[in-house]
Every structure is written in structure tokens, then in C-alpha cells.
Amino acid sequence: MIAWLSDWLRDIIAVIMLAAFVELLLPNKAMLRYSRLVIGLLILLTIMSPILRLLQGDFNAKLKDGITHWDQLEAQREVKMPTLSDIQKKADELNKQQDSDAAALMEQTLESAMKDAVFKQTEQPVEAVEVTLGWEKQGQKMTPYVNAVLVTLTAVKKESDAAQAPNEDDVKEVTAIQVDINAKTEAGGTDSQQTDSGKEGQGEGWIQADPSASKEIRNLLAEGWGISPGNIQVRQRDNRN
Amino acid sequence: MEIIQIVGLGLIATILIIVVREQKPLFAFLLTAFTGLFIFIFLIGKIDSVIKVLEDLANRSGIPSIYLKTILKIIGIAYIVEFGAQIVRDAGQESIASRIEFAGKVLILVMAVPIISVIVETVIGLLPAGS
């Protein structure tokens, strides 16, 4: 009993001496009140330690848990601060996304504008116009240019009327982008020999458009948008399959 | 005889600052800041021995190490805040200096949160037992 009492008293004296030391060490008066509060709480805790131990068991462990928890909270907050390189990386990604979005929007507007123009000028039944944009470097920035244009004319109605049902299958083939890319490379070749039929070269479901009409469309697009005629391809939906 | 070095440094710095202040106030401020920094760093090593005494006291009396850690953190925060605020105040930015001191006070109070929570829990635990 006496040993326990002397332990307790020694704890209290040590903490009070510590508090006196700290008040001496503190640099200015402004901090004194706040530090006095914390140190007073510590002294209170030491004086109350027998009651605390009686009521809650090991309160020191609980205190330590609380303090480490607060420390961890602060550490997490620090970790979450993004670095400058992270921000720049994110900005680059956003820029790229914005560019591609703008390019897609531009493709769409070009497509609709070309479709309207072709329909108005040549009165050909245009089904779809696909524009493929390429990127070229001009100084620091990448600027888009029209890489290839693929004009699809609707099927000629008079040959047969069986074209309605399998239309949906054909639509899927339109979405296959590979057709466009091939068309770009083959465009020059098919251009020079456009007078012969060339049905096999156009892939499935497509036939070469009427040469005069395709020439008209080509000239129109080349004049209106400054695209070289070699990059423009005109095809017609084949209504036999 | 470190005190002579420090006081000598302070006096020389003061004279230089008074001379320079008329022509270039910016350089006078820089001189003030660097002199303060130098004295601070020079003395922070001396505080080390005081802290060792404190640690020794804590170890021998058997108070939990968490108490000492908290107290040392308070001292550290107080010193750093005082130093930063004083430099800013020398530059004439009283409002920023008071913000720095405010931050220091808040951080010291944050230290008290775990202690307060333990005491409050105990008091709440006491109440039903008493009634």
C-alpha cells in the first residue's frame, strides 16, 4: 500500500516538475495558456490515474491509441496532397481527352455538312459520310486535318426491292472502321482505275459508285473543304446482298 | 562562451541593418531573417541537453512516455511558431504573423484531444456508478 502510494506521488511530482520545466522553456506568453491547458490535463490524468485504472483498466493504452490515431489522420492528410507532376499528368490526360472530343465533334460536323452539301449540289441519295481526321504537328501543337473521306451512297432502288431486310447487317459493316483505313491507302489506286467496275476491291456489300457521280462528289468536296481528291472515296451500297 | 558570440553577432547584425536600411530595406530584412535563423539553429542544439534532462527525469519517475512525447511536441510547436511569426512580424506583416500563431495554438489544442477524450470517458463512466 505504501509502495503504491509512493509510486503515485512520485508520478505526480515528476509530471509537475516537467510542467514547470516546460513553462520555462516556452518561448512566448501567447503559447503559455494553451500549453498550460494541455499540461494541466496531463497532471489531472496523473492524479486521477488510480480512479482511471479502477474504472477502465489500462487507460494508458487507450490514450496511446488515441494519439496514434490522430497522428495517422494527419499523415493520411499529407499523403493525399497531389504532387505537381501528378497534376501535370492529369492535365495532360485531360488535354488529350479534350482534343479527341473536339476532333470527334469536328468529324461529326464535317460529316453532316458534307452530307448536306453533296445532297444539295449533286442530288445523289447520300446515306452516310465518314470523315477520318489525322493529326499533324505544327510548331508546338498538334493540329487536325482531314485524312480521308468516305461517302456512301444509298442503294439504287430500281434493281430490286429486296434490300430492306438485310439492311441491318449492312449497317454493322459500316461501323467497321478498318474499311476506312484501307480505303485511305487504296484510294489513289482505285481512283485511277475507277472506270472499270472494281466490285471485288470494295469489299462485301459495296459496289463502286457511278463514275460520273463520284467524280462530281469528289470535285465538290475537294473544292469546298480543300481535301485532295485522292483521299476521297465514294462507294454505293450493294442492294443484291 | 557562446553567449558572447551570440550577442556579438546580434550587435554586428543590428549595426549593419541600421546602415543598410536607408538604402535597401529588402536587404535589411534579409539580414534580420538570416541572423535570426542562425541564432535559432545555433541554440536549438543547446536545447537538446535540456530535453535529455527531461527524458531522464521521465524515465526515472516512470511516467508514461506518451506524456513526455506530448509535452515535447508542444515545446517544438511553440518554438517553431514563435520563430516563424517573429520573422514575418519583422517584415511588417502583422496579420500573417498572428495567423501563424493561431495555427500553432490550434495544433497544441489538437494534442489535448486524446487526453480530454479519456478524461471525459472516465467522468461519464463515473456518473452511473455514483447515482
Chai-1 contact restraints between the chains, C-beta under 6 A:
chainA,res_idxA,chainB,res_idxB,connection_type,confidence,min_distance_angstrom,max_distance_angstrom,comment,restraint_id
A,R10,B,S61,contact,1.0,0.0,6.0,A-B,restraint_1
A,D11,B,I63,contact,1.0,0.0,6.0,A-B,restraint_2
A,A14,B,S61,contact,1.0,0.0,6.0,A-B,restraint_3
A,A14,B,I63,contact,1.0,0.0,6.0,A-B,restraint_4
A,V15,B,I63,contact,1.0,0.0,6.0,A-B,restraint_5
A,F21,B,L54,contact,1.0,0.0,6.0,A-B,restraint_6
A,V22,B,I71,contact,1.0,0.0,6.0,A-B,restraint_7
A,L25,B,I75,contact,1.0,0.0,6.0,A-B,restraint_8
A,L26,B,A78,contact,1.0,0.0,6.0,A-B,restraint_9
A,P27,B,A78,contact,1.0,0.0,6.0,A-B,restraint_10
A,P27,B,Y79,contact,1.0,0.0,6.0,A-B,restraint_11
A,P27,B,E82,contact,1.0,0.0,6.0,A-B,restraint_12
A,N28,B,E82,contact,1.0,0.0,6.0,A-B,restraint_13
A,A30,B,E101,contact,1.0,0.0,6.0,A-B,restraint_14
A,M31,B,A78,contact,1.0,0.0,6.0,A-B,restraint_15
A,Y34,B,K105,contact,1.0,0.0,6.0,A-B,restraint_16
A,Y34,B,I108,contact,1.0,0.0,6.0,A-B,restraint_17
A,S35,B,I74,contact,1.0,0.0,6.0,A-B,restraint_18
A,S35,B,I108,contact,1.0,0.0,6.0,A-B,restraint_19
A,V38,B,I74,contact,1.0,0.0,6.0,A-B,restraint_20
A,V38,B,M111,contact,1.0,0.0,6.0,A-B,restraint_21
A,V38,B,A112,contact,1.0,0.0,6.0,A-B,restraint_22
A,L41,B,A112,contact,1.0,0.0,6.0,A-B,restraint_23
A,L41,B,I115,contact,1.0,0.0,6.0,A-B,restraint_24
A,L42,B,Y67,contact,1.0,0.0,6.0,A-B,restraint_25
A,L52,B,T122,contact,1.0,0.0,6.0,A-B,restraint_26
A,L55,B,T122,contact,1.0,0.0,6.0,A-B,restraint_27
A,L55,B,G125,contact,1.0,0.0,6.0,A-B,restraint_28
A,F59,B,V118,contact,1.0,0.0,6.0,A-B,restraint_29
A,N60,B,P64,contact,1.0,0.0,6.0,A-B,restraint_30
A,K62,B,V118,contact,1.0,0.0,6.0,A-B,restraint_31
A,L63,B,I66,contact,1.0,0.0,6.0,A-B,restraint_32
A,L63,B,P114,contact,1.0,0.0,6.0,A-B,restraint_33
A,L63,B,V118,contact,1.0,0.0,6.0,A-B,restraint_34
A,K64,B,I66,contact,1.0,0.0,6.0,A-B,restraint_35
A,G66,B,P114,contact,1.0,0.0,6.0,A-B,restraint_36
A,G66,B,S117,contact,1.0,0.0,6.0,A-B,restraint_37
A,I67,B,P114,contact,1.0,0.0,6.0,A-B,restraint_38
